[in-house]
Amino acid sequence: MQLLVIKKGLIRVETPESCSVITEKDGIWIIAGAMHKLTMLRDTALYSIYVDPLARADFPYKTQVVNVSPLMHALMPKLVGMDSHYFPHSIEEWTIELFLNELRSLSDLYAFELPYPKELEYQEICHYITENLDYPWSVADFSKRLKVSDRTVTRQFYRQTGLSFVEWLRRKRMQVALELLTSGEPITQVALQVGYDSPSAFTTVFKQRLGFTPRDYVNKVMGKT
């Protein structure tokens, strides 16, 4: 098992089931044997800790984006530089025990995860939508492509992803927006590329979702704050 914690930058994590974008100070818990692909954007730095699955019985059971506590952040640099050979009852042993206990309380950051639909025809349409996010997509557009009713798409999409189509689309737009902003694209251009009518509408949704504005994020990425 592995815990990755983002020190700075942005990482895209892809698995057969989902795509996630992880921002600074968040992390991802990867279970043993899980297939995954990491893409680091811009100047990304991270901490990586491997954990013995037998160290505890109640670790998170699936690969997931996680909220990393301030205590966990404080422990990461100490653990990365720690010698694997240490004495019983030493400060090193206490630090590891504290870290293992913190792992048990990791919580999902569902808003950063984007599950893929399970059926191929739904996957193909989602891929097409991702390539054309500037269009104002709706359930009706989806149902026309499948030649089924809006009600069927609404029901099937939720069954396959656990999300409504509207929520799935919002998350995809935020993921792509974060990647574009990290790569240096202007905020106005990003807003239009991911399907918002204006930078102000984009800024409102961005702040609601992430807790800060696109300008705040850009300044942080560029090292201006």
N, C-alpha and C positions, 0 to 999 in steps of 0.2 A: 504494500500500500504506500501511497505517496501523497504528501501535502505540498502544493505549490502556493506560495504567497507572493503577490505582486508587490515589489518594493517601489517601482515606478514604471510607468508606461501602460501598455495595453496588450492583452493576449487573447487570441481567438482559439477556442478549444472545440474540436469537432470529434464526435463519436458517431457510431452507426445510428444512434437514436436521436441525437440532438446537436445543436450548435450553441455555444455560449461565448459571450465576450466578457472578459474579466478586467475590471479597472483597478487602479492603484489601491492598495490596502485590503483588497478582497483576495479570495483564494479559490482553489479547486482541490477537492479530495478525489483521488483516483484509486479505485479498488484494484487489487491484484488481478492481472490478466486482462484488464479492460483495454480494448482497442481505442486509441485516441491519436489525434494529430494536433500539435501546438503550432500556432503561427504568431510570432512576436512582431509587434508593430512599433516602429520608431526605436528610440533608445530605451529598451525594456530591461529591467533588472528584477530578479526574483530570488526568493529563497526556496530551496528544495530539500525536503526531509523525507527519507524513507522510513517506514514504520513496519515492524514485524506484526503481521496479522494476529499472532498469538499473544501479543502483549496485553490485549484486553479483549473481552468477549462482546463488548457493546459499541464498537466503532460504527460509524455510518456504513450502511450496507451497499450503497450504490455511488457511482461517480456523480458528483454534483458540485455546483458553484456554492461556496460557503461564505458566510459572514465571519471574519476573523476578529476576535476580541483584541482590545488594546494589550491585554496581558500576553496573548499569543504573539502579537507583534514584538513585544519586548523580549520574549523568549527566543525568537527565531535566530538572531545573530549569535546568541550564546550557544545554541544547539549546533549551528552550522560549523562553528569553529571548535567544537568539543571533541576531545579524544574519545574513541570508542571504548578504550580500556580505562575504567575508573574504579575507585575503591568503594566498597559498601559504606553507606551512611555519609558519603561525601556530598559536597555541594552539587557535583555533577549528577549524582543519583537523584537528589531532591529535585533538581531542575527537570530531569527527564520525567519523573513521576508527575510533576506539576503539568508538564506539557501533555502527557498521556491523559490526564484527567480533563484538561481543556479540550482535547480532541473529542471527548464524549459529548460535549455540549455544542459542537459545531451546528449551525443552523443554515438551512437552505436559503439561498438568494434566488427565489423562483423567478423574479422579474428579469434576471439576466440569462435565463435558460430558454431555449427555443426548441421544443420537441419537433421532430419531423413526423409527418403523417406516416402511417404504416403501409397504406396502399399506394402502389406505384403511380396510378393516375393522379392521385392527390399530390404526391411528391413532385411530379412533373409540372403541375400547375403552380405549385409553390415556388419551384425553381424559376419558372417563367416570371412570376410576380417579382421575385427577388431581383431579376435582371431588369425589371421595368418599374421600379418603385415610384417613379415620378407620376405614374398614372393613379387617379383616385379610385382604387379598387374597392369592390363591394362584394357581398355574398352573391348578388345577382350575376356579377361577372363570372364568378367561380361556377355557379350552377349552369350558366349558358355553355361554358366550355365542356362540362360533363353531360349536358343535356338531361339534367334532372331538376327537381324542384329546389327552391331556396331552403325549404324546410329539411329536405334530405341532406343537403350540404351542411347546414347548421348542425344537425344531429350527428352526422358521420364525422365531421371535422372535430367536434368536441370529443367524440368517442375515441378517435385516433390520437389526439394530441393532449387532451385534458384542458384545452383552451378554446375559447370562441375564435372564429376567424378574425374578428375585429381586434381582439387582444393579441393574437399571433402576429398580425400585420403591424401593430404598434411596436411590439418587441423587435421585429425584424427591422423596422425603420430606425429604431434607436440603436440597434447593433451596428447597422451600416453607417449611421451618422457618426457614431463614436470612432469608427475606423477612418472615415473620411476626414474628420476633424484632426485626428491624430496624425494623419499623413500630410496635414497642412492646407487642406482645402478651405477656402473662405466660407464663413458661416452662411452667408446668403446663398451661395452656390449649393452648399450641403442641404439647406432647407428645401430648396427646389428639387434637388436630386432624389430626396427621400419622400417626396410627395406632399410637402406642405405649401400652402398658398403664399405664405409670407414668412420672413424671419421671425416676426413677433409671435405668430402661431407656433412655429417650431420651438422658440425659446420657452413659451409657456408649458408645452408638453414635456420638453427636455427637463425643465426644472422640477415639474411635478414628479417625473419618473426618477430622476437622479439626485435631486436635492440641491443642484447648482445649475447655473446658466451655461450655455455653450461658450460664452465669452470667458467665464471663470475657468472652464475646462481647458480652453485653448491657452489661456495665460499660464496655467499650471503646466501643461505639456511643454510649452515653449520656455519654461523656466522663468516666467516674468513675475511669479509670486513666490 
